[in-house]
Amino acid sequence: MPSLDTIVNALHNDAVGIFPCDTIWGLIGRASPAVGKKINRLKNRNPDTPLIQLIHSPEQLLPQCTTLTHEHHTAMATYWPGPVTLILPTATGSIGARQPNFKPLIDLLNQTQFPVFSTSINTSGMPPCTDIIPTSWREAVDFVYMGSEPPGHVASRILDITRTPFQWIR
């Protein structure tokens, strides 16, 4: 099993891997267009499908989310850290982000100092892998971290705060 330092180095080099998230097992990689396309290709879905960004602090969103209101900040303070993904407004549209409350993931995000894409491990349209990670997925990625299990077995809840009133999507 690779160490956390090895995974951080791999993420800096645009690797994609499997990591326990605060909800379920996640397919993760540095939040960049090239890595997003790589993750979406692995999941057999449109290469431009948006991905959730995991952050170590809300301040990481400031370069993208320049129009956040008091209500947006209140929602972040209410639901983060925790298993709720917020859809936030950006100058060009929106992004989904979550500040997790799970020590292995917090440690990873504190070391990377950049947002990390995360999505469920599954082929598009299929149920996510919540317990056992198939060998085919283990072989398709650059690393697999099995140092702990995700504490939950359901995907994050999603709240769209780009509209008023805010709307639960999942």
Residue frames relative to the residue before (quaternion, step in Angstrom):
aa qw qx qy qz dx dy dz
M 1.0000 0.0000 0.0000 0.0000 0.00 0.00 0.00
P 0.4331 -0.7074 0.4878 0.2721 3.60 -0.82 0.92
S 0.4977 -0.6360 0.4982 0.3155 3.56 -1.18 0.59
L 0.6593 -0.4885 0.3872 0.4204 3.55 -1.28 0.26
D 0.6310 0.5316 -0.3333 0.4563 3.61 0.99 -0.77
T 0.6405 0.5194 -0.3186 0.4674 3.59 1.00 -0.81
I 0.6588 0.4999 -0.3053 0.4721 3.58 0.98 -0.84
V 0.6249 0.5267 -0.3422 0.4636 3.60 0.95 -0.81
N 0.6518 0.5022 -0.3102 0.4762 3.59 0.94 -0.88
A 0.6472 0.5164 -0.3174 0.4623 3.59 0.95 -0.84
L 0.6491 0.5112 -0.3210 0.4629 3.60 0.95 -0.83
H 0.6150 0.5405 -0.3425 0.4608 3.59 1.05 -0.71
N 0.7281 0.3914 -0.2112 0.5216 3.57 1.20 -0.58
D 0.5875 -0.6461 0.3299 0.3586 3.58 1.21 0.68
A 0.3106 0.7337 -0.5350 0.2810 3.59 1.07 0.69
V 0.2257 -0.7272 0.6322 0.1434 3.53 -1.32 0.45
G 0.1022 0.8209 -0.5543 0.0921 3.56 -0.89 0.91
I 0.5351 -0.5888 0.5050 0.3346 3.49 -1.41 -0.10
F 0.0628 0.7890 -0.6019 0.1063 3.53 -0.89 1.05
P 0.4781 -0.6494 0.4882 0.3336 3.62 -1.02 0.65
C 0.1793 -0.7816 0.5904 0.0919 3.57 -0.78 1.03
D 0.6890 -0.4858 0.3423 0.4150 3.57 -1.28 0.04
T 0.7114 0.3928 -0.2430 0.5297 3.58 1.25 -0.17
I 0.7699 -0.1537 0.1626 0.5977 3.59 0.50 -1.24
W 0.6912 -0.3980 0.3468 0.4935 3.58 -1.27 -0.13
G 0.1594 -0.8191 0.5479 0.0595 3.55 -0.92 0.90
L 0.3318 -0.6447 0.6486 0.2314 3.47 -1.33 0.54
I 0.0023 0.8505 -0.5223 0.0622 3.59 -0.38 1.21
G 0.1239 0.7609 -0.6336 0.0655 3.52 -1.35 0.42
R 0.6833 -0.4676 0.3587 0.4310 3.56 -1.25 0.37
A 0.4484 -0.6864 0.5028 0.2738 3.59 -0.97 0.86
S 0.3617 0.6783 -0.5559 0.3161 3.54 -0.07 1.38
P 0.6481 -0.5386 0.3536 0.4059 3.62 -1.12 0.51
A 0.6669 0.5097 -0.3180 0.4408 3.61 0.88 -0.87
V 0.6743 0.4738 -0.2948 0.4837 3.57 0.94 -0.85
G 0.6081 0.5536 -0.3511 0.4477 3.60 1.03 -0.71
K 0.6543 0.4988 -0.3040 0.4802 3.57 0.98 -0.85
K 0.6346 0.5332 -0.3219 0.4576 3.58 1.02 -0.81
I 0.6615 0.4934 -0.3037 0.4761 3.59 0.92 -0.91
N 0.6781 0.4873 -0.3017 0.4600 3.59 0.85 -0.90
R 0.6092 0.5343 -0.3508 0.4694 3.59 1.08 -0.64
L 0.6393 0.5229 -0.3213 0.4633 3.61 0.98 -0.82
K 0.7164 0.4332 -0.2366 0.4931 3.57 1.06 -0.79
N 0.3799 -0.7482 0.4593 0.2914 3.58 1.35 -0.05
R 0.5344 0.5815 -0.4443 0.4229 3.56 0.80 1.05
N 0.7512 -0.3862 0.2767 0.4582 3.54 -1.34 0.27
P 0.4820 -0.7065 0.4308 0.2881 3.63 -0.73 0.99
D 0.7048 0.4522 -0.2676 0.4766 3.60 1.16 -0.40
T 0.3690 0.7249 -0.5008 0.2960 3.61 1.24 0.21
P 0.4332 -0.7164 0.4722 0.2759 3.62 -0.73 0.98
L 0.2365 -0.7573 0.5975 0.1164 3.53 -1.23 0.65
I 0.5391 -0.6005 0.4842 0.3382 3.54 -1.22 0.55
Q 0.2500 -0.7436 0.6007 0.1537 3.55 -1.11 0.77
L 0.2355 -0.7311 0.6238 0.1444 3.54 -0.93 0.95
I 0.0978 -0.8121 0.5753 0.0035 3.57 -0.85 1.01
H 0.4306 -0.6815 0.5152 0.2910 3.57 -1.18 0.46
S 0.7920 -0.0082 -0.0173 0.6103 3.60 1.22 -0.34
P 0.6168 -0.5681 0.3913 0.3789 3.61 -1.12 0.56
E 0.5552 0.6217 -0.3930 0.3883 3.61 1.13 -0.53
Q 0.5773 0.5931 -0.3772 0.4156 3.61 1.14 -0.51
L 0.6554 0.5284 -0.3109 0.4410 3.60 1.18 -0.45
L 0.4945 0.7194 -0.4073 0.2683 3.58 1.17 -0.50
P 0.6454 0.5128 -0.3628 0.4346 3.67 0.88 -0.65
Q 0.7295 0.4117 -0.2322 0.4944 3.60 1.08 -0.68
C 0.7689 0.3232 -0.1446 0.5324 3.56 1.02 -0.89
T 0.0246 0.8612 -0.5040 0.0615 3.55 0.35 1.27
T 0.7216 0.4298 -0.2445 0.4846 3.61 1.22 -0.20
L 0.2785 0.7860 -0.5131 0.2033 3.60 1.11 0.56
T 0.2984 -0.7583 0.5623 0.1407 3.53 -0.99 0.96
H 0.7117 -0.3982 0.3499 0.4610 3.54 -1.35 -0.03
E 0.6475 0.5259 -0.3190 0.4500 3.60 0.98 -0.82
H 0.6296 0.5198 -0.3351 0.4703 3.60 1.04 -0.73
H 0.6663 0.4956 -0.2994 0.4698 3.58 0.91 -0.91
T 0.6263 0.5305 -0.3335 0.4638 3.58 1.05 -0.72
A 0.6414 0.5074 -0.3248 0.4750 3.60 0.97 -0.81
M 0.6431 0.5133 -0.3305 0.4623 3.61 0.93 -0.82
A 0.6752 0.4896 -0.2931 0.4674 3.58 0.94 -0.89
T 0.6501 0.5266 -0.3100 0.4516 3.58 1.10 -0.68
Y 0.8179 0.3149 -0.1271 0.4644 3.59 0.78 -1.01
W 0.7353 0.3788 -0.2304 0.5126 3.60 1.20 -0.29
P 0.5381 -0.2331 -0.8098 0.0181 1.48 -1.98 1.42
G 0.3309 0.7338 -0.5477 0.2282 3.53 -1.14 0.68
P 0.6683 -0.5595 0.3485 0.3448 3.57 -1.32 0.16
V 0.5035 0.6141 -0.4486 0.4101 3.59 1.00 0.81
T 0.2401 -0.7443 0.6109 0.1230 3.53 -0.84 1.09
L 0.1784 -0.7747 0.5995 0.0934 3.56 -0.89 0.96
I 0.2818 -0.6992 0.6292 0.1896 3.54 -1.06 0.84
L 0.0870 -0.8317 0.5477 -0.0277 3.55 -0.48 1.29
P 0.4971 -0.6572 0.4692 0.3176 3.59 -1.11 0.63
T 0.0995 -0.7436 0.6567 0.0768 3.52 -1.23 0.66
A 0.6925 -0.4640 0.3355 0.4389 3.58 -1.25 0.12
T 0.7829 0.3194 -0.1614 0.5089 3.59 1.11 -0.64
G 0.8042 -0.1191 0.0774 0.5771 3.61 1.21 0.13
S 0.5791 -0.5568 0.4286 0.4135 3.57 -0.50 -1.19
I 0.1488 -0.7461 0.6360 0.1293 3.53 -1.38 0.25
G 0.3377 -0.6877 0.5957 0.2410 3.53 -1.27 0.43
A 0.0514 0.8068 -0.5839 0.0737 3.57 -0.85 0.97
R 0.0423 -0.7774 0.6272 0.0234 3.52 -1.26 0.56
Q 0.2170 -0.7223 0.6408 0.1431 3.53 -1.12 0.79
P 0.2632 -0.8213 0.4857 0.1425 3.58 -0.22 1.26
N 0.2395 -0.7295 0.6220 0.1536 3.51 -1.37 0.37
F 0.4734 0.6158 -0.4518 0.4389 3.55 0.63 1.25
K 0.5046 -0.7348 0.3547 0.2821 3.55 -0.35 1.31
P 0.6754 0.4768 -0.3496 0.4407 3.70 0.67 -0.82
L 0.6785 0.4781 -0.2883 0.4774 3.58 0.99 -0.80
I 0.6108 0.5336 -0.3429 0.4738 3.58 1.06 -0.72
D 0.6462 0.5166 -0.3176 0.4633 3.59 0.94 -0.89
L 0.6499 0.5134 -0.3168 0.4623 3.59 0.94 -0.87
L 0.7025 0.4719 -0.2742 0.4568 3.59 0.80 -1.00
N 0.6251 0.5246 -0.3442 0.4643 3.60 1.06 -0.64
Q 0.6825 0.4770 -0.2892 0.4722 3.58 1.07 -0.67
T 0.6722 0.4949 -0.3242 0.4450 3.61 0.95 -0.74
Q 0.1503 -0.8142 0.5327 0.1754 3.56 1.00 -0.93
F 0.6848 0.3485 -0.3211 0.5536 3.60 1.14 0.57
P 0.5919 -0.5632 0.4218 0.3932 3.60 -1.16 0.47
V 0.2242 -0.7589 0.6034 0.0989 3.52 -1.19 0.71
F 0.4152 -0.6768 0.5465 0.2662 3.56 -0.92 0.90
S 0.0095 0.7783 -0.6278 0.0020 3.53 -1.17 0.64
T 0.1029 0.7571 -0.6405 0.0770 3.51 -1.13 0.76
S 0.6211 -0.5459 0.4025 0.3927 3.55 -1.22 0.35
I 0.4538 -0.6491 0.5354 0.2932 3.53 -1.25 0.50
N 0.4664 0.6255 -0.5111 0.3605 3.53 -0.35 1.30
T 0.4974 -0.5796 0.5385 0.3558 3.50 -1.31 0.35
S 0.6298 -0.5643 0.3735 0.3813 3.56 -0.98 0.83
G 0.8051 0.2621 -0.2223 0.4833 3.55 -0.90 1.00
M 0.6598 0.4745 -0.3024 0.4980 3.59 1.26 -0.21
P 0.6025 -0.5539 0.4083 0.4043 3.63 -1.17 0.40
P 0.5308 -0.6348 0.4496 0.3364 3.61 -1.10 0.61
C 0.4937 -0.6061 0.5299 0.3289 3.55 -1.28 0.48
T 0.0822 -0.8345 0.5444 0.0220 3.59 -0.46 1.14
D 0.7810 0.2740 -0.1579 0.5386 3.61 1.12 -0.49
I 0.8158 0.1395 -0.0335 0.5603 3.56 0.41 -1.24
I 0.2743 -0.7503 0.5821 0.1513 3.55 -0.89 1.00
P 0.4090 -0.7325 0.4816 0.2535 3.60 -0.53 1.11
T 0.6228 -0.5617 0.4104 0.3581 3.56 -1.17 0.71
S 0.6169 0.5642 -0.3553 0.4181 3.60 0.98 -0.77
W 0.6614 0.4776 -0.3081 0.4893 3.61 1.04 -0.69
R 0.6255 0.5421 -0.3400 0.4464 3.60 0.97 -0.80
E 0.7081 0.4632 -0.2541 0.4685 3.56 1.02 -0.84
A 0.6589 0.5436 -0.3036 0.4222 3.60 1.19 -0.48
V 0.7181 0.4416 -0.2393 0.4817 3.61 1.21 -0.36
D 0.6160 -0.5841 0.4084 0.3355 3.55 -1.34 0.28
F 0.8007 -0.0067 0.0133 0.5988 3.61 1.14 -0.53
V 0.1304 -0.7424 0.6499 0.0976 3.53 -1.34 0.43
Y 0.1255 -0.7872 0.6020 0.0457 3.57 -0.75 1.09
M 0.0363 -0.8213 0.5685 -0.0301 3.56 -0.52 1.20
G 0.2637 0.8198 -0.4739 0.1840 3.60 1.17 0.56
S 0.7777 -0.0312 -0.0034 0.6279 3.57 1.25 -0.31
E 0.4801 -0.6512 0.5099 0.2924 3.55 -1.32 0.25
P 0.5452 -0.5743 0.4691 0.3911 3.59 -1.12 0.48
P 0.4818 -0.6962 0.4458 0.2905 3.61 -0.94 0.79
G 0.7462 0.3375 -0.2062 0.5355 3.61 1.15 -0.46
H 0.2737 -0.7494 0.5722 0.1899 3.53 -1.28 0.09
V 0.6509 0.4279 -0.3323 0.5318 3.54 1.20 0.58
A 0.5777 -0.5887 0.4417 0.3529 3.55 -1.17 0.62
S 0.6454 -0.5262 0.3823 0.4004 3.56 -1.25 0.39
R 0.4756 -0.5820 0.5591 0.3501 3.51 -1.31 0.37
I 0.2049 -0.7783 0.5829 0.1116 3.59 -1.13 0.61
L 0.0678 -0.7840 0.6171 -0.0026 3.54 -0.86 1.08
D 0.2547 -0.7579 0.5855 0.1336 3.57 -0.72 1.12
I 0.0366 -0.8123 0.5819 -0.0132 3.56 -0.50 1.22
T 0.4221 0.6779 -0.4880 0.3525 3.57 1.16 0.61
R 0.7413 0.3288 -0.1905 0.5532 3.59 1.26 -0.27
T 0.2718 -0.7319 0.5996 0.1761 3.54 -1.26 0.39
P 0.4816 -0.2873 -0.8143 0.1496 1.51 -1.47 2.00
F 0.6452 -0.5012 0.3986 0.4167 3.54 -1.27 0.42
Q 0.1780 -0.8122 0.5519 0.0643 3.59 -1.03 0.76
W 0.3674 -0.7035 0.5671 0.2202 3.55 -0.90 1.01
I 0.2376 -0.7692 0.5816 0.1170 3.56 -0.86 1.03
R 0.7879 -0.0232 0.0463 0.6136 3.55 1.07 -0.82
